């Protein structure tokens, strides 16, 4: 922070805010809120989008200025009557450009100003250490692994197993909820214990056949 | 300001922040106070273990018999715009065989089917977050009342051809049960933050799969976690609007708080990264917008963090 910048920031600034409702070519409703200290830029947007009905220019403005200090924009998507997905500009660009949504119409729904008031720099105190209490937590993970075309699902406590050998070494971490599926169907093995034994037996056989604990997914599939 | 443009970060609104650029060089340094900045991924010694001959302890729970012999359904993730990564697009797509991670670039396409429990267990996905290092899928099972956070791979590893989580040769999805329902959450870098109010929150570390329950004075249900310049900040509208969070070399956490005393902050309007600073805009009790800026020096540690109110 240099002195010049700090001095500049002691001045009041007024941020102009415009909100546009956009009917996308995909039929959905979007809402853009744009903010800028550049009144001329916003006036030009107003005129082109709203007065001249140039909805097609919306993305030109956003692409040219979004993410800069001159123009910030965010978009909300209306689905099921709920406004949601308040996003930042990068996200908005992803959503709007990669989906290739063309605005069908743009309507300005509100215009307002936000005054950013300076406060004394000293209003923010120097850093102070604050105590962090860490509580004990029983962690429960659910994993699915694939052996051939079969899928095994189990609940596991403790550190995430790194590989097949690690899983076998720490099989006591399996605490319950064991399931065994072929394709999308639960195969109905008799008893969970039997299914678990079956899984570990397969793993061991393959590991022995490969002669190493470093068996890859491909080798087991 | 109408309802649609009111402060964006209410407790019910989940902020979305794009993952930061990889700055591993910044995230491994020890700060003057002893804080170690989060490492993006711990290098776990993953050497092959010797073939064990241990016997297994009894399994104490069984899978629901209602699923026996029945077709199970696949998780269907919500449609989200892809993440741009190194000239390609990264996303999760639903297929007949369940969700798969997809990376497309120059007409080339990589697909990694996710190995997941059936939807009957996980419930319905509520949110997907794409990251460069890791991605997260949040689900909720309304029947059981359980919520899960699924850790899976990020764009970089899928683009590089990996099929399992980093430092792991076994799984590509780690489904972590959340012990209780959070008020709000934030996706920040390689971590998910879950906020519960009354100073309590949980951090889910994608690299280790560890879920940590932390209490820090000042953290609230309105807090937002932001990964900025490789450092983690908790931002909330109260007397302690900025809290820097770091992990020490022993894995425990440490925090530094920055207090604001000029007026009462009542709402967080938004935050943004511009001009080399992270700016958080708050409303105060007088209806004014207050900006608090955070800058991080080249060294990327706490000693270079500057907080400025304006």
Interface residues (C-beta under 8 A of the other chain):
Chain A: X1 X6 X9 X10 X15 X17 X19 X31 X33 X67 X68 X69 X72 X74 X76 X83 X84 X85 X86 X87 X88 X90 X91 X94 X95 X98 X99 X109 X110 X112 X114 X115 X116 X117 X118 X119 X120 X121 X123 X124 X125 X126 X127 X128 X129 X130 X131 X132 X133 X134 X135 X136 X137 X138 X139 X140 X141 X142 X143 X144 X145 X146 X151 X153 X155 X159 X160 X161 X162 X163 X164 X165 X166 X167 X168 X169 X171 X172 X174 X175 X176 X177 X178 X179 X181 X184 X185 X186 X187 X188 X191 X192 X193 X196 X197 X200 X204 X207 X208 X212 X213 X214 X216 X217
Chain B: X1 X2 X3 X4 X5 X8 X13 X15 X16 X17 X18 X33 X44 X46 X48 X49 X50 X51 X52 X54 X56 X57 X58 X59 X60 X61 X62 X63 X67 X68 X69 X70 X71 X72 X73 X74 X81 X82 X83 X84 X89 X115 X116 X117 X118 X121 X122 X148 X163 X164 X165 X167 X168 X169 X170 X171 X173 X174 X175 X176 X177 X179 X202 X208 X209 X210 X211 X212 X213 X214 X215 X216 X217 X218 X240 X242 X243 X244 X245 X252 X253 X254 X255 X256 X257 X258 X259 X260 X261 X262 X263 X270 X272 X274 X275 X281 X288 X289 X290 X291 X292 X295 X302 X305 X306 X307 X308 X309 X310
